[in-house]
């Protein structure tokens, strides 16, 4: 039986690469659901090629465009976020690739988990915002969460066969982004175009900015806590500019395991989709001749304050990571629109964290309310 995949966010970077993996393995996978928000031209193109049972366009204003474009195809077309929440529950879905950007991934991923669907998780904000609820629901419904982020996939791979051995520490590696080594003065002059030029990875605009500011690494720290049941002091970040060692696990005897490979998101994607078996691939292979040296350094959290703010949110717990995420989404959007500077982002996020009400043991409704209120507050701080 082929594994039937629902891809939430099929037109984004992870979504399109997931479809590449599926296309290369037609005997193993088939597309059951595709969802997108605004990129309806690509959604229609994907639907024509992969013939899913259904597509969902969450922007209801684009529904008629998609419906008419696919009127000659045996594809059901739905619109709205409620429709996305419903289709992930269908019996015809075996696994959900959660590849939406930002907070938008939380609710549909929860719906999928509550319906007993295994999750390939590329949307780190799901665990950043509500990690305690998500992991609790996954245990309750006997759902596996397979990490797709290259760093968490690396940790996951290093832990294979080690279930009896205690983790002492994990090291999440970071490329350092395009501004590694910059002074505060240099960062004050960077433009949006500068920040969108990642040295090693090709990603969507939002995650590329997060990588440049090290907020993405901060989110990964919080995500790792929930994925691997770790304490904050068990998680460290090390800058590794070559992006070949994707992360490291240190065990209680002091030995360390690292997962290595060329930076290509299709590798963790296919590992998540077909776990525990590895798929044969024709992707380029790593050569030591091309990388005569690996280097490592500590991140500068005084210059890149977002990483420090993420650790602060992790240590405080409660709804603080939700506040961190919502504020970050607002300031990144403003930076992409060139309304604020790169250096202004962490200061605005910090003020939001200080001004928002803290909830120590939030329920899902608390997270939803926190997200809404933080966005309004953060927007007001930029006026």
Secondary structure, DSSP 8 states (H G I E B T S, - for coil): --EEEEEETTTSHHHHHHHHHHHHTTTTEEEEEEEESS-HHHHHHHHHHH--SEEEESSGGGHHHHHHHTTTSS-EEEESHHHHHHHTT-TT--EEEE---GGGHHHHHHHHHHTT-EEEE--THHHHHHHHHHHHHHHHTT--EEE-SHHHHHHHHHTTT-TTS-EEEEEEEE---TTTT--HHHHTT--HHHHT--SS----HHHHHHHHHTHHHHHHHHHHHHHTT--GGGEEEEE-TT--EEEEEEETTS-EEEEE--S-HHHHHHHHHHTTS----------GGG------B---TTTSHHHHHHHHHHHH-TTHHHHHHHHHHHHHHHHHTTSS-TTHHHHHHHHHHHHS---TT--HHHHHHHHHHHHHHHHHHT-
